[in-house]
Amino acid sequence: MSISRNSLPAIVTLAIVLAFGVWGSALVTRVGYLAVPSALGLPYGLPGLRVVPLGETAWLVTLADSVLALVLVVMMARARGGFWRTWGAFVLGAVVVNLLRAVVLSQIASASLGAYAGHLVGGLIAGLLWGIALGWLAGLAALPRRQRERATAGIRLAG
């Protein structure tokens, strides 16, 4: 058993969160509509894995983003199944980490109860959209594992 083949969806997810950490701000500046959630104080995408704060961002936000990025990678490492199940796990993971990011951002902003609820709804919507948009990459990474599991099961049944 190869560790890289068994955890290919987690490796793809790690590449995604690294890309958000390195090029996330460039993506927001190139595609102006992605800045709208950030202007409202909501997470604009998936948490990025970075080691230093971005601009005037607080260290707590950077630490939270990095930890939540690793949580998403661990969730994908634990995901089992084929394309659809892995895609669903990615969507669920994106929703969970964006909800937690919304909580952190709300606490830093000392948001009122209504703003807190708005942040949660925004985090939920952002997680769903980004999970649907990027989850297929992790789903495709699960296909070789699924085909190998079927072949192994066929050998066990025949033997």
Secondary structure, 3 states (H helix, E strand, C coil): CCHHHHCHHHHHHHHHHHHHHHHHHHHHHHCHHHHHHHHCCCCCCCCCCCCCCCCCCCHHHHHHHHHHHHHHHHHHHHCCCCHHHHHHHHHHHHHHHHHHHHHHHHHHHCCCHHHHHHHHHHHHHHHHHHHHHHHHHHHHHHHHHHHHHHHHHHHHHHC
